[in-house]
Amino acid sequence: MANLPVIDFAPMLSDDPKGRSRLASELRAACIANGFFYATGTGVSPEAAADAIAAAKEFFTLPEAVKLTISQARSPHGRGYESMSNQRLEPGAEADLKEGFIMGVDLPADDPRVVAGWPQYGWNLWPEGMDAWRARVEAYHAAMIECAGVVMRALALSLDVEETYFDDFRREGVATLRMLHYPPQPKDASAAARGAGAHSDWGGVTILLQDEVGGLQVKNGEDDWIDAPPIPGTFVVNLADFMPRWTNGLYRSTVHRVINRSGRERYSLPFFFDGRGDYVSETIPTCIRPGETPRFAPLSVNQHLAEMYAATRAA
């Protein structure tokens, strides 16, 4: 694929059977080909998206000492501030040249899932004296949970199952928002330097809001890197690792990376919709042809997230 398709999800927000059928067909083709596409018409307003980027910029301009008051080191749930070069997503590459703020569904310490130690279930860390900023971030997070529901329902239709098929996966699922800041890549950077190393995502779907700078690259079916530049009014959506498991390899979870050669600061907000911790993926019946057997063993969200999170912490 020389370019990623732009797909309009507006039919999912109206009573438009023909539009939904067209959407399902376009989405199926994109998911088989590359598992990456641009999305419009998801119900998230341009104003909400612009404010989310502005909120990210505000956070990363805070003094380092302030950001460190909510360091991930203080959180047993991977929430809070992620220092520069704390993660290495690509084995053999340098640590990722980015910093982040991570939040998710806020749960109290006595929630049974928190007590049981489910990965990514817990409470958020927030900078003091920034209640209005916190409210803006929480509002965007809530909007993205709704957006993910729209995408997941459309994905179900693309697989010839009821649009409610993924509702059990979605219910009380891990829904993680990361605000990311990528400084410009140094001009003398080594060939192993990355803003975010080559990787696939882990759960159900990722919905990415980019600023205008660019730097995202996707590996296509010919094993070439293609750019996924920002398109105003869109998100970049990619399938994560549970989709191939569900579809017996029909749909792809594609490797991607970020290299910021723009000479400018880059900001992006990936929203990871990874599903309910005790949900176990099993092959969707419509994805098994006569005589075929499932290629993937059942796997729980909890097991997968714990393994992947541990594997990508920078040494």
Secondary structure, 3 states (H helix, E strand, C coil): CCCCCEEECHHHHCCCHHHHHHHHHHHHHHHHHCCEEEEECCCCCHHHHHHHHHHHHHHHCCCHHHHHHHEHHHCCCCCEEECCCCECCCCCCCCCCCEEEEECCECCCCCHHHHCCCCCCECCCCCCCCHHHHHHHHHHHHHHHHHHHHHHHHHHHHCCCCCCCCHHHHCCCEEEEEEEEECCCCCCCCCCCCCEEEECCCCCEEEEEECCCCCEEEECCCCCEEECCCCCCCEEEEECCHHHHHCCCCCCCCCEEECCCCCCCEEEEEEEEEECCCCEECCCHHHCCCCCCCCCCCEEHHHHHHHHHHHCECC
